[in-house]
Amino acid sequence: MDSFLDFEQPIAELESKIEQLRFLDNDSGVDVAAEIQRLQRSSRSVTRNIYRKLTPWQTAQVARHPKRPYSLDYIAGMTGEFQELHGDRMYADDYALVGGLARIEGTPVMLIGHQKGRDTTSRVRRNYGMTRPEGYRKAQRLMQLAEKFGLPVVTLIDTPGAYPGIGAEERGQSEAIASSLNCMVGLKTPIISAIIGEGGSGGALAIGVADVVIMMQYSIYSVISPEGCASILWKSAEHATEAAQAMGITAKRLLGLKLVDEVLDEPVGGAHRDPTAAIASLKKAIGKHLLSLTRLEPAELLERRHQRLLNYGVYREA
C-alpha cells in the first residue's frame, strides 16, 4: 500500500480488496476467482481513467515513484551485455552516474545514465541521482572514448538536478556541466537521449544534448524542480502544484514545443507497474533511431544537431 501515490487511493482500495480475497481463497477453500477478476477489471479501468487526466504535479509524482525503473534496470533489460567503466581520471568515481559499453539491438554503444538508489544505503551511495563534477567529467571521458571508436552514445536521464553541495561547487560544478554541453555539441558520433524519470535542470541537460531526445510519457523535464520554482516565486515549496502547471514540464507539452522528438507511451498506471513493457518500448525506439542516425556522415550529423539547437525558442510575430 505504501507504493500508491496520494491520488491513487481508489486504486489502492481495490487492490486491497483483491489481496483480501486472495487470502480468503487460499485459506478457506472458497472459490472467489470470479470476484477477483471483476475487481481486477475494475482496478484497470479506474487506473486508466485516473492516468488519462493527470495534472503536471501528479505526473511529477509518478516520475519520482520509488518503484519506477532506473537506468540500471533499463540497461539490464535493453542490453545483452554491459561493461561498466569507472572514474573521471582526475578526482573520483561518481556513483550517481553510470556508464559503459553495451549492445542495443546488436549495435555497440556507449551507455550513460543517472542512477538513483532503491534503499537508504544505495541512495546515499548514489547521492539520490544528483551528479557531482566528477560524474560529468566521467561522462565526457566516455563520450570522447565513444567518438574515438565510432560508437553511438545513448544517455538515460533521471535526476532531480546536479548536486548543489559546497564540495561540488569547489570542484567546479558549473564548469563541468558547461564542458559537458560543449563536448556533446561537437561530438562526431550519433547521440540519443531518453528522459526516463526526472529531467531536472542543468544536471539533466549536461547529458541531454542529442540528435534525438525521447521522453517517457510520465517523465518530466524542466529548468528547475516545481518545488524550487515555487520557493523562488512564492517563497514557499507548498506552491509546487501551481509551479508545475505553469512550467510546462510534461512530455505532451514539451513535444508540442518541439523540445523533445518523441514521447513513448507507458503501461497503464506508469512504467513501475510493468517495467518489462516500458523497457522493451524504449529499446525498440532507441534501436529505430540508431538505425537512421548511424547512416549519416559526421558532418551532416553535426549540422543537423546545430540546427536543432538553434531552433529552440524560435517564434513568429503575428
VOBA-1610 file (N, C-alpha, C; in pm, whole numbers, padded with zeros to 5 digits, always signed):
BEGIN
Met+00081-00121+00000Met+00000+00000+00000Met+00085+00126+00000Asp+00206+00116+00054Asp+00290+00235+00062Asp+00345+00277-00074Ser+00322+00195-00179Ser+00372+00232-00311Ser+00270+00312-00391Phe+00151+00333-00334Phe+00048+00411-00403Phe+00063+00558-00371Leu+00047+00643-00472Leu+00054+00787-00454Leu-00078+00838-00398Asp-00080+00962-00348Asp-00200+01012-00281Asp-00323+01013-00372Phe-00304+01042-00502Phe-00418+01048-00593Phe-00460+00909-00643Glu-00388+00805-00600Glu-00418+00669-00643Glu-00498+00590-00538Gln-00557+00658-00441Gln-00627+00587-00334Gln-00742+00499-00383Pro-00819+00541-00484Pro-00923+00449-00535Pro-00863+00318-00587Ile-00745+00325-00650Ile-00678+00204-00697Ile-00631+00123-00577Ala-00576+00191-00479Ala-00524+00123-00360Ala-00636+00045-00289Glu-00754+00104-00281Glu-00865+00037-00214Glu-00906-00090-00288Leu-00911-00082-00421Leu-00946-00200-00500Leu-00841-00309-00488Glu-00714-00269-00492Glu-00606-00368-00481Glu-00605-00432-00343Ser-00642-00354-00241Ser-00650-00409-00105Ser-00760-00515-00097Lys-00875-00489-00160Lys-00984-00587-00161Lys-00943-00714-00234Ile-00869-00697-00344Ile-00821-00813-00420Ile-00730-00899-00335Glu-00639-00835-00261Glu-00547-00909-00175Glu-00623-00982-00063Gln-00725-00917-00009Gln-00805-00980+00095Gln-00877-01104+00043Leu-00929-01094-00080Leu-00999-01208-00139Leu-00902-01322-00171Arg-00783-01287-00213Arg-00683-01390-00241Arg-00646-01464-00112Phe-00637-01389-00005Phe-00607-01451+00125Phe-00720-01545+00166Leu-00842-01500+00144Leu-00959-01582+00175Leu-00961-01708+00088Asp-00930-01689-00040Asp-00930-01801-00136Asp-00827-01906-00097Asn-00711-01860-00051Asn-00603-01952-00018Asn-00630-02029+00111Asp-00696-01963+00208Asp-00708-02022+00340Asp-00840-02094+00366Ser-00945-02052+00296Ser-01076-02110+00327Ser-01124-02211+00225Gly-01062-02211+00110Gly-01107-02304+00006Gly-01227-02252-00071Val-01278-02133-00036Val-01392-02073-00107Val-01344-02019-00241Asp-01417-02046-00349Asp-01379-02001-00483Asp-01427-01857-00504Val-01335-01764-00501Val-01371-01624-00523Val-01303-01570-00649Ala-01263-01661-00739Ala-01191-01622-00860Ala-01269-01523-00945Ala-01400-01545-00958Ala-01483-01457-01041Ala-01485-01315-00985Glu-01496-01304-00853Glu-01498-01172-00790Glu-01362-01103-00802Ile-01255-01180-00791Ile-01121-01123-00807Ile-01103-01069-00948Gln-01147-01144-01048Gln-01136-01099-01187Gln-01217-00971-01210Arg-01336-00966-01149Arg-01419-00845-01163Arg-01350-00723-01102Leu-01290-00742-00984Leu-01220-00632-00918Leu-01094-00592-00996Gln-01027-00688-01056Gln-00909-00658-01136Gln-00946-00573-01258Arg-01057-00609-01323Arg-01104-00529-01437Arg-01140-00389-01392Ser-01203-00381-01277Ser-01240-00250-01223Ser-01117-00168-01189Ser-01015-00233-01133Ser-00890-00165-01098Ser-00821-00110-01223Arg-00818-00190-01328Arg-00756-00144-01454Arg-00833-00026-01511Ser-00964-00032-01504Ser-01045+00077-01557Ser-01026+00206-01478Val-01024+00194-01345Val-01003+00312-01260Val-00863+00370-01283Thr-00763+00282-01294Thr-00626+00328-01319Thr-00617+00403-01451Arg-00681+00347-01554Arg-00680+00410-01686Arg-00745+00548-01680Asn-00857+00560-01611Asn-00927+00688-01601Asn-00846+00792-01524Ile-00781+00749-01415Ile-00701+00842-01335Ile-00582+00893-01416Tyr-00514+00802-01484Tyr-00392+00841-01556Tyr-00422+00914-01687Arg-00546+00909-01731Arg-00583+00981-01854Arg-00587+01131-01830Lys-00604+01174-01704Lys-00618+01316-01675Lys-00527+01362-01562Leu-00405+01313-01562Leu-00308+01356-01461Leu-00274+01504-01477Thr-00259+01574-01365Thr-00210+01711-01367Thr-00058+01707-01379Pro+00006+01817-01416Pro+00152+01820-01421Pro+00217+01780-01288Trp+00159+01823-01174Trp+00217+01788-01045Trp+00204+01638-01018Gln+00092+01580-01054Gln+00074+01436-01039Gln+00171+01359-01129Thr+00195+01411-01248Thr+00293+01350-01338Thr+00432+01352-01276Ala+00465+01464-01210Ala+00594+01473-01141Ala+00605+01368-01031Gln+00496+01343-00961Gln+00497+01240-00857Gln+00521+01101-00917Val+00460+01075-01031Val+00480+00945-01098Val+00625+00934-01146Ala+00679+01042-01200Ala+00818+01041-01248Ala+00916+01009-01136Arg+00878+01042-01012Arg+00966+01019-00896Arg+00931+00891-00820His+00838+00813-00872His+00791+00695-00799His+00909+00605-00761Pro+00919+00564-00635Pro+01035+00485-00590Pro+01048+00348-00657Lys+00940+00299-00718Lys+00948+00170-00786Lys+00962+00183-00937Arg+00976+00305-00984Arg+00994+00328-01128Arg+01129+00271-01171Pro+01138+00209-01290Pro+01268+00157-01334Pro+01371+00268-01352Tyr+01492+00240-01305Tyr+01603+00335-01315Tyr+01697+00295-01429Ser+01803+00372-01446Ser+01894+00349-01559Ser+01947+00206-01563Leu+01992+00154-01448Leu+02048+00018-01448Leu+01943-00087-01482Asp+01816-00059-01450Asp+01708-00150-01489Asp+01691-00150-01640Tyr+01694-00031-01699Tyr+01683-00022-01845Tyr+01804-00085-01913Ile+01920-00060-01857Ile+02042-00117-01915Ile+02035-00270-01913Ala+01993-00326-01800Ala+01984-00472-01788Ala+01881-00529-01885Gly+01771-00456-01907Gly+01666-00506-01995Gly+01690-00482-02142Met+01769-00380-02176Met+01789-00345-02317Met+01914-00408-02378Thr+02009-00447-02294Thr+02138-00492-02346Thr+02166-00637-02309Gly+02232-00705-02400Gly+02273-00841-02371Gly+02401-00845-02289Glu+02474-00736-02295Glu+02599-00726-02220Glu+02626-00580-02189Phe+02684-00555-02072Phe+02717-00419-02031Phe+02845-00422-01950Gln+02944-00348-01996Gln+03071-00340-01926Gln+03084-00200-01869Glu+03062-00186-01739Glu+03067-00054-01678Glu+03210-00004-01667Leu+03227+00125-01695Leu+03357+00192-01684Leu+03349+00296-01573His+03458+00315-01503His+03454+00398-01382His+03556+00512-01386Gly+03524+00619-01312Gly+03620+00725-01284Gly+03634+00831-01390Asp+03672+00952-01342Asp+03694+01064-01435Asp+03842+01087-01463Arg+03929+01003-01402Arg+04076+01012-01420Arg+04133+01142-01363Met+04054+01210-01279Met+04105+01333-01216Met+04079+01337-01066Tyr+03962+01288-01025Tyr+03929+01301-00882Tyr+03870+01173-00824Ala+03759+01125-00881Ala+03692+01009-00819Ala+03592+00948-00917Asp+03528+00842-00871Asp+03419+00782-00946Asp+03288+00825-00882Asp+03198+00881-00961Asp+03069+00928-00910Asp+02964+00820-00937Tyr+02911+00761-00829Tyr+02814+00653-00845Tyr+02675+00702-00881Ala+02654+00833-00882Ala+02525+00887-00925Ala+02510+00883-01077Leu+02619+00856-01146Leu+02616+00846-01292Leu+02694+00722-01333Val+02627+00634-01406Val+02690+00510-01452Val+02710+00516-01603Gly+02808+00445-01651Gly+02832+00443-01795Gly+02922+00327-01835Gly+02910+00288-01959Gly+02994+00179-02006Gly+02953+00133-02145Leu+03018+00028-02190Leu+02996-00027-02324Leu+02884-00131-02321Ala+02801-00128-02424Ala+02689-00221-02430Ala+02648-00242-02576Arg+02553-00331-02596Arg+02493-00352-02728Arg+02342-00337-02716Ile+02284-00261-02808Ile+02138-00247-02816Ile+02096-00288-02956Glu+02010-00387-02964Glu+01966-00442-03093Glu+02086-00478-03181Gly+02190-00528-03118Gly+02309-00571-03192Gly+02409-00462-03222Thr+02374-00336-03192Thr+02463-00223-03220Thr+02545-00188-03096Pro+02678-00186-03106Pro+02760-00146-02989Pro+02744+00003-02963Val+02723+00039-02836Val+02701+00179-02798Val+02774+00209-02669Met+02785+00338-02640Met+02829+00384-02509Met+02704+00429-02435Leu+02671+00361-02326Leu+02551+00391-02248Leu+02588+00468-02122Ile+02520+00581-02099Ile+02547+00666-01983Ile+02415+00705-01920Gly+02404+00697-01787Gly+02278+00734-01725Gly+02290+00769-01579His+02197+00853-01532His+02187+00882-01389His+02133+00758-01318Gln+02175+00738-01195Gln+02127+00623-01119Gln+02092+00663-00977Lys+01965+00646-00940Lys+01920+00666-00802Lys+01933+00533-00727Gly+01906+00534-00599Gly+01915+00412-00520Gly+01778+00359-00482Arg+01774+00230-00447Arg+01648+00166-00410Arg+01624+00167-00258Asp+01731+00169-00181Asp+01717+00171-00036Asp+01807+00281+00020Thr+01804+00299+00150Thr+01878+00409+00211Thr+02027+00402+00180Thr+02085+00282+00191Thr+02229+00268+00168Thr+02266+00304+00026Ser+02193+00251-00072Ser+02227+00278-00212Ser+02193+00421-00252Arg+02090+00478-00190Arg+02056+00617-00220Arg+02166+00712-00174Val+02220+00686-00057Val+02330+00768-00007Val+02453+00748-00096Arg+02483+00624-00130Arg+02600+00594-00214Arg+02589+00662-00350Arg+02468+00664-00405Arg+02448+00723-00537Arg+02399+00867-00529Asn+02399+00922-00409Asn+02365+01062-00387Asn+02229+01098-00445Tyr+02135+01004-00437Tyr+01997+01027-00483Tyr+01991+01067-00631Gly+02090+01023-00709Gly+02091+01054-00852Gly+02140+01194-00885Met+02194+01265-00786Met+02245+01401-00811Met+02395+01395-00837Thr+02432+01425-00959Thr+02570+01407-01003Thr+02660+01521-00957Arg+02783+01485-00922Arg+02887+01581-00887Arg+02974+01608-01009Pro+03068+01704-01001Pro+03151+01736-01118Pro+03223+01615-01176Glu+03273+01527-01089Glu+03347+01411-01139Glu+03257+01318-01221Gly+03126+01320-01193Gly+03034+01240-01272Gly+03022+01291-01414Tyr+03012+01423-01428Tyr+03002+01481-01562Tyr+03135+01469-01637Arg+03245+01474-01565Arg+03374+01456-01630Arg+03394+01310-01672Lys+03339+01218-01594Lys+03340+01078-01635Lys+03258+01062-01763Ala+03141+01126-01767Ala+03056+01118-01886Ala+03129+01170-02009Gln+03199+01283-01993Gln+03274+01338-02107Gln+03383+01242-02153Arg+03450+01181-02057Arg+03556+01086-02093Arg+03499+00970-02174Leu+03384+00920-02132Leu+03322+00807-02202Leu+03270+00849-02340Met+03217+00971-02350Met+03169+01018-02480Met+03285+01034-02578Gln+03396+01088-02530Gln+03513+01104-02617Gln+03571+00969-02657Leu+03562+00872-02567Leu+03605+00736-02600Leu+03514+00677-02708Ala+03384+00703-02696Ala+03289+00656-02796Ala+03318+00718-02932Glu+03347+00847-02933Glu+03379+00916-03059Glu+03504+00857-03123Lys+03604+00827-03042Lys+03729+00771-03091Lys+03708+00640-03165Phe+03616+00557-03115Phe+03593+00426-03174Phe+03465+00420-03258Gly+03407+00536-03285Gly+03290+00541-03373Gly+03165+00478-03316Leu+03145+00488-03185Leu+03029+00429-03120Leu+02921+00535-03093Pro+02795+00507-03122Pro+02688+00599-03082Pro+02681+00611-02930Val+02631+00724-02884Val+02615+00748-02740Val+02466+00749-02707Val+02429+00675-02604Val+02291+00673-02556Val+02292+00716-02410Thr+02215+00820-02376Thr+02210+00867-02238Thr+02069+00851-02181Leu+02062+00813-02055Leu+01936+00795-01983Leu+01930+00898-01871Ile+01832+00986-01878Ile+01824+01100-01787Ile+01722+01074-01677Asp+01766+01085-01553Asp+01676+01067-01438Asp+01742+01125-01314Thr+01729+01255-01296Thr+01795+01323-01184Thr+01714+01443-01138Pro+01711+01470-01006Pro+01648+01594-00959Pro+01726+01718-01003Gly+01856+01698-01031Gly+01944+01807-01069Gly+02086+01778-01027Ala+02179+01860-01071Ala+02318+01844-01028Ala+02329+01873-00878Tyr+02422+01806-00811Tyr+02436+01823-00666Tyr+02483+01964-00633Pro+02411+02038-00546Pro+02446+02176-00516Pro+02534+02194-00392Gly+02601+02090-00347Gly+02682+02099-00226Gly+02807+02183-00242Ile+02864+02223-00131Ile+02983+02308-00131Ile+03100+02238-00200Gly+03121+02110-00169Gly+03231+02037-00231Gly+03220+02033-00381Ala+03098+02012-00432Ala+03076+02009-00577Ala+03108+02145-00639Glu+03067+02251-00572Glu+03096+02386-00623Glu+03246+02413-00620Glu+03313+02369-00516Glu+03457+02390-00506Glu+03532+02317-00618Arg+03478+02204-00661Arg+03544+02126-00767Arg+03496+02164-00906Gly+03418+02271-00917Gly+03382+02323-01048Gly+03258+02264-01110Gln+03149+02262-01034Gln+03025+02203-01084Gln+02975+02270-01212Ser+02968+02402-01211Ser+02915+02474-01328Ser+03005+02455-01450Glu+03136+02455-01427Glu+03228+02434-01539Glu+03214+02294-01597Ala+03195+02196-01509Ala+03180+02057-01555Ala+03055+02041-01641Ile+02945+02106-01601Ile+02822+02100-01679Ile+02841+02170-01813Ala+02899+02290-01810Ala+02922+02365-01935Ala+03014+02288-02029Ser+03118+02227-01973Ser+03211+02150-02054Ser+03143+02028-02117Ser+03051+01968-02043Ser+02977+01853-02095Ser+02887+01895-02210Leu+02821+02009-02195Leu+02737+02061-02303Leu+02821+02086-02428Asn+02935+02148-02409Asn+03025+02178-02521Asn+03074+02050-02589Cys+03105+01951-02507Cys+03152+01822-02559Cys+03046+01758-02648Met+02920+01758-02603Met+02815+01691-02677Met+02778+01764-02805Val+02786+01895-02803Val+02754+01973-02923Val+02846+01935-03039Gly+02973+01910-03010Gly+03069+01883-03117Gly+03105+01736-03135Leu+03038+01647-03066Leu+03073+01505-03072Leu+03038+01447-03209Lys+03137+01390-03275Lys+03119+01340-03412Lys+03068+01196-03414Thr+02964+01172-03339Thr+02901+01040-03337Thr+02756+01061-03294Pro+02664+00973-03335Pro+02523+00993-03300Pro+02499+00993-03149Ile+02405+01077-03104Ile+02369+01083-02962Ile+02217+01073-02951Ile+02171+00981-02868Ile+02029+00967-02838Ile+02013+00982-02687Ser+01922+01069-02645Ser+01895+01087-02503Ser+01751+01047-02474Ala+01731+00979-02362Ala+01597+00939-02320Ala+01573+00985-02178Ile+01464+01058-02157Ile+01426+01103-02024Ile+01334+00997-01966Ile+01382+00923-01867Ile+01308+00808-01816Ile+01237+00837-01683Gly+01268+00950-01621Gly+01207+00986-01494Gly+01207+01136-01477Glu+01290+01185-01389Glu+01306+01330-01370Glu+01415+01383-01463Gly+01385+01490-01531Gly+01488+01561-01606Gly+01504+01697-01543Gly+01590+01707-01443Gly+01598+01828-01363Gly+01716+01917-01395Ser+01689+02037-01443Ser+01786+02146-01451Ser+01911+02110-01535Gly+02022+02177-01506Gly+02146+02152-01578Gly+02200+02014-01553Gly+02159+01953-01443Gly+02202+01817-01415Gly+02153+01720-01519Ala+02035+01747-01576Ala+01982+01664-01684Ala+02038+01707-01818Leu+02042+01837-01841Leu+02085+01889-01970Leu+02231+01854-02000Ala+02310+01836-01895Ala+02453+01806-01912Ala+02477+01678-01991Ile+02381+01585-01990Ile+02395+01466-02076Ile+02276+01456-02171Gly+02214+01572-02200Gly+02093+01571-02281Gly+02101+01642-02415Val+02219+01687-02456Val+02234+01749-02588Val+02247+01637-02690Ala+02146+01618-02773Ala+02143+01498-02855Ala+02085+01525-02992Asp+02099+01426-03079Asp+02037+01431-03212Asp+01889+01396-03203Val+01856+01311-03108Val+01716+01272-03084Val+01695+01266-02933Val+01587+01331-02887Val+01551+01326-02745Val+01416+01255-02732Ile+01417+01144-02660Ile+01296+01065-02635Ile+01252+01092-02491Met+01121+01095-02471Met+01070+01120-02336Met+00962+01017-02304Met+00976+00950-02190Met+00872+00859-02145Met+00748+00940-02107Gln+00631+00881-02126Gln+00504+00951-02112Gln+00487+01022-01977Tyr+00526+00957-01869Tyr+00506+01015-01736Tyr+00636+01064-01674Ser+00731+01102-01756Ser+00853+01166-01707Ser+00833+01317-01712Ile+00927+01391-01654Ile+00921+01537-01656Ile+01057+01593-01696Tyr+01056+01716-01748Tyr+01179+01778-01796Tyr+01165+01928-01775Ser+01254+01988-01696Ser+01236+02129-01664Ser+01367+02193-01620Val+01368+02325-01620Val+01486+02400-01584Val+01511+02398-01434Ile+01407+02366-01358Ile+01417+02360-01212Ile+01301+02273-01163Ser+01314+02219-01045Ser+01204+02138-00991Ser+01085+02228-00958Pro+00963+02174-00958Pro+00848+02256-00920Pro+00863+02318-00781Glu+00920+02240-00687Glu+00941+02293-00552Glu+01040+02410-00552Gly+01147+02396-00632Gly+01246+02503-00641Gly+01187+02628-00703Cys+01108+02610-00808Cys+01042+02724-00872Cys+00947+02794-00775Ala+00869+02714-00701Ala+00774+02770-00605Ala+00846+02847-00494Ser+00961+02795-00452Ser+01038+02861-00346Ser+01088+02997-00391Ile+01117+03011-00521Ile+01164+03139-00574Ile+01049+03237-00595Leu+00941+03188-00660Leu+00832+03278-00697Leu+00735+03307-00583Trp+00705+03205-00501Trp+00608+03222-00394Trp+00671+03216-00255Lys+00802+03199-00250Lys+00875+03189-00123Lys+00830+03069-00039Ser+00771+02970-00105Ser+00726+02850-00034Ser+00712+02735-00132Ala+00767+02619-00095Ala+00757+02499-00179Ala+00615+02443-00181Glu+00528+02493-00093Glu+00390+02446-00089Glu+00314+02479-00217His+00367+02573-00296His+00301+02612-00421His+00356+02532-00540Ala+00414+02415-00513Ala+00472+02333-00620Ala+00369+02294-00725Thr+00244+02271-00682Thr+00138+02233-00776Thr+00117+02341-00881Glu+00107+02468-00836Glu+00090+02579-00930Glu+00212+02595-01018Ala+00330+02578-00960Ala+00454+02591-01038Ala+00461+02486-01148Ala+00427+02364-01115Ala+00431+02256-01214Ala+00336+02286-01330Gln+00219+02341-01298Gln+00121+02375-01401Gln+00175+02482-01495Ala+00244+02581-01438Ala+00291+02695-01517Ala+00417+02663-01597Met+00496+02567-01552Met+00629+02545-01611Met+00627+02462-01739Gly+00520+02388-01765Gly+00518+02304-01885Gly+00619+02192-01880Ile+00610+02106-01778Ile+00713+02005-01754Ile+00678+01868-01813Thr+00557+01853-01867Thr+00511+01721-01911Thr+00556+01689-02054Ala+00555+01561-02085Ala+00602+01515-02216Ala+00518+01572-02330Lys+00386+01571-02314Lys+00298+01621-02420Lys+00324+01768-02448Arg+00341+01846-02343Arg+00367+01990-02358Arg+00501+02014-02426Leu+00604+01941-02387Leu+00737+01960-02443Leu+00745+01911-02588Leu+00667+01810-02620Leu+00661+01765-02760Leu+00599+01874-02846Gly+00494+01939-02794Gly+00431+02049-02866Gly+00525+02167-02888Leu+00615+02189-02793Leu+00713+02297-02806Leu+00836+02255-02887Lys+00838+02131-02931Lys+00948+02075-03012Lys+01080+02072-02936Leu+01071+02056-02804Leu+01192+02041-02723Leu+01231+01894-02709Val+01136+01805-02735Val+01166+01662-02744Val+01112+01611-02877Asp+01165+01499-02922Asp+01131+01449-03056Asp+01028+01337-03056Glu+01018+01265-02947Glu+00925+01152-02942Glu+00884+01126-02798Val+00756+01095-02780Val+00704+01056-02648Val+00661+00910-02656Leu+00712+00829-02565Leu+00678+00686-02561Leu+00568+00661-02460Asp+00461+00598-02504Asp+00354+00561-02412Asp+00405+00461-02309Glu+00360+00479-02186Glu+00395+00386-02079Glu+00278+00291-02052Pro+00304+00179-01986Pro+00195+00089-01947Pro+00093+00165-01864Val-00032+00117-01864Val-00137+00180-01785Val-00093+00188-01639Gly-00094+00311-01585Gly-00053+00330-01446Gly+00095+00360-01430Gly+00168+00374-01539Gly+00309+00411-01529Gly+00405+00295-01547Ala+00531+00329-01576Ala+00633+00228-01603Ala+00658+00135-01485His+00634+00183-01363His+00659+00100-01245His+00561-00015-01233Arg+00448-00008-01302Arg+00350-00117-01296Arg+00383-00230-01394Asp+00461-00200-01496Asp+00504-00303-01591Asp+00640-00263-01649Pro+00745-00272-01567Pro+00879-00231-01614Pro+00924-00302-01740Thr+00892-00429-01753Thr+00935-00505-01870Thr+00883-00444-01999Ala+00755-00406-02000Ala+00695-00345-02119Ala+00756-00208-02148Ala+00779-00129-02042Ala+00837+00004-02060Ala+00979-00005-02116Ile+01056-00099-02065Ile+01194-00117-02111Ile+01197-00163-02256Ala+01107-00256-02291Ala+01100-00306-02428Ala+01064-00194-02525Ser+00974-00106-02482Ser+00932+00006-02567Ser+01048+00101-02595Leu+01125+00133-02490Leu+01240+00223-02509Leu+01347+00157-02594Lys+01370+00029-02572Lys+01470-00043-02651Lys+01436-00037-02800Lys+01310-00058-02831Lys+01265-00054-02971Lys+01285+00084-03031Ala+01250+00189-02955Ala+01264+00326-03004Ala+01410+00362-03027Ile+01496+00326-02933Ile+01639+00355-02948Ile+01696+00281-03068Gly+01658+00154-03084Gly+01705+00077-03199Gly+01666+00140-03331Lys+01544+00192-03337Lys+01496+00259-03459Lys+01579+00383-03491His+01604+00465-03390His+01680+00588-03414His+01828+00560-03440Leu+01883+00458-03377Leu+02021+00420-03406Leu+02037+00384-03553Leu+01939+00312-03606Leu+01944+00268-03745Leu+01950+00387-03840Ser+01872+00491-03813Ser+01869+00607-03902Ser+01989+00699-03881Leu+02031+00719-03757Leu+02140+00813-03730Leu+02276+00760-03773Thr+02298+00630-03762Thr+02429+00574-03799Thr+02453+00576-03949Arg+02351+00607-04027Arg+02367+00619-04172Arg+02421+00755-04214Leu+02420+00852-04122Leu+02460+00988-04155Leu+02611+01005-04143Glu+02667+01087-04230Glu+02808+01124-04220Glu+02826+01221-04103Pro+02944+01222-04040Pro+02965+01310-03924Pro+02934+01456-03950Ala+02971+01507-04068Ala+02946+01648-04098Ala+02796+01677-04102Glu+02720+01588-04164Glu+02575+01608-04171Glu+02512+01595-04033Leu+02563+01502-03955Leu+02513+01481-03820Leu+02532+01606-03734Leu+02651+01665-03741Leu+02680+01786-03663Leu+02594+01903-03708Glu+02578+01917-03840Glu+02497+02028-03892Glu+02353+02016-03846Arg+02298+01895-03852Arg+02161+01874-03806Arg+02147+01902-03657Arg+02246+01862-03579Arg+02243+01886-03435Arg+02248+02035-03404His+02336+02106-03475His+02347+02251-03453His+02216+02321-03487Gln+02156+02285-03601Gln+02031+02347-03642Gln+01919+02316-03544Arg+01921+02196-03492Arg+01820+02157-03393Arg+01829+02247-03269Leu+01952+02272-03223Leu+01971+02356-03106Leu+01935+02502-03134Leu+01970+02550-03254Leu+01940+02689-03289Leu+01791+02715-03304Asn+01714+02609-03332Asn+01570+02625-03349Asn+01494+02629-03218Tyr+01561+02603-03106Tyr+01494+02614-02977Tyr+01449+02758-02955Gly+01326+02776-02918Gly+01277+02909-02884Gly+01243+02996-03003Val+01243+02941-03123Val+01206+03020-03241Val+01057+03052-03237Tyr+01021+03173-03269Tyr+00880+03211-03269Tyr+00854+03307-03382Arg+00726+03328-03415Arg+00687+03417-03523Arg+00592+03523-03467Glu+00620+03649-03498Glu+00533+03759-03453Glu+00413+03771-03545Ala+00295+03782-03488Ala+00173+03792-03568Ala+00147+03939-03602
//
